[in-house]
Amino acid sequence: MDTAPIDSYEDAADIFTFGAGSLGMWIFLILATLLFAGFIVRMIFHERRSFAELEADARPPA
């Protein structure tokens, strides 16, 4: 049973997407860096708020 529609690869062309130095690679790299930095900043704000709430709960009533 032959299910492949390609009989020969002799005239096949090379098609590269997001190759080294391409615009797509730079957009992906910048977007990934910004998303990672945003994640770190959001994590810092969340941790500060969580620890502030825990510290407020741990104080004895005056």
BELPE-V20855 format. One record per residue. N is the residue number from 1. RES is the residue in three letters. PHI is phi in radians with two decimals (none if undefined). OMEGA is omega in degrees with one decimal (999 if undefined). D_LAST is the distance of its C-alpha to the last C-alpha in Angstrom with 2 decimals. Layout:
N&RES&PHI&OMEGA&D_LAST + N&RES&PHI&OMEGA&D_LAST
//
This chain:
1&MET&none&-179.0&83.20 + 2&ASP&-1.84&-177.1&82.57 + 3&THR&-1.78&-179.2&79.48 + 4&ALA&-1.37&179.2&79.01 + 5&PRO&-1.40&-177.6&80.28 + 6&ILE&-1.76&178.9&80.97 + 7&ASP&-1.64&-175.5&84.30 + 8&SER&-2.57&178.4&84.23 + 9&TYR&-1.89&-175.0&81.78 + 10&GLU&-1.13&-177.1&84.48 + 11&ASP&-1.80&-179.1&83.60 + 12&ALA&-1.22&179.8&79.85 + 13&ALA&-1.82&175.7&77.81 + 14&ASP&-1.51&177.6&74.65 + 15&ILE&-2.20&-179.0&71.72 + 16&PHE&-1.92&173.9&68.56 + 17&THR&-1.99&-177.4&65.33 + 18&PHE&0.97&176.6&62.42 + 19&GLY&-1.27&-178.6&64.60 + 20&ALA&-1.05&177.4&63.62 + 21&GLY&1.42&-179.4&62.99 + 22&SER&-1.41&178.7&63.18 + 23&LEU&-1.09&179.7&61.06 + 24&GLY&-1.08&178.9&59.59 + 25&MET&-1.14&-179.6&58.46 + 26&TRP&-1.20&177.8&56.71 + 27&ILE&-1.09&179.0&55.03 + 28&PHE&-1.09&-179.3&53.80 + 29&LEU&-1.12&179.6&52.60 + 30&ILE&-1.16&179.3&50.70 + 31&LEU&-1.10&179.0&49.18 + 32&ALA&-1.11&179.1&48.11 + 33&THR&-1.15&178.9&46.55 + 34&LEU&-1.14&178.0&44.64 + 35&LEU&-1.13&179.2&43.40 + 36&PHE&-1.17&178.3&42.25 + 37&ALA&-1.11&177.7&40.47 + 38&GLY&-1.09&177.1&38.81 + 39&PHE&-1.10&-179.9&37.68 + 40&ILE&-1.11&179.5&36.14 + 41&VAL&-1.10&179.6&34.33 + 42&ARG&-1.10&178.5&33.03 + 43&MET&-1.12&179.3&31.89 + 44&ILE&-1.10&178.5&29.97 + 45&PHE&-1.09&179.4&28.13 + 46&HIS&-1.12&180.0&27.36 + 47&GLU&-1.11&179.1&26.07 + 48&ARG&-1.08&179.7&23.79 + 49&ARG&-1.15&-179.5&22.31 + 50&SER&-1.12&179.3&22.00 + 51&PHE&-1.19&176.7&20.28 + 52&ALA&-1.14&177.3&17.81 + 53&GLU&-1.15&178.2&16.99 + 54&LEU&-1.15&179.4&16.77 + 55&GLU&-1.17&178.4&14.52 + 56&ALA&-1.15&179.6&12.06 + 57&ASP&-1.25&-176.5&12.40 + 58&ALA&-1.46&179.4&12.05 + 59&ARG&-1.24&177.4&8.64 + 60&PRO&-1.26&179.2&6.34 + 61&PRO&-1.15&-177.6&3.77 + 62&ALA&-1.56&999&0.00
//
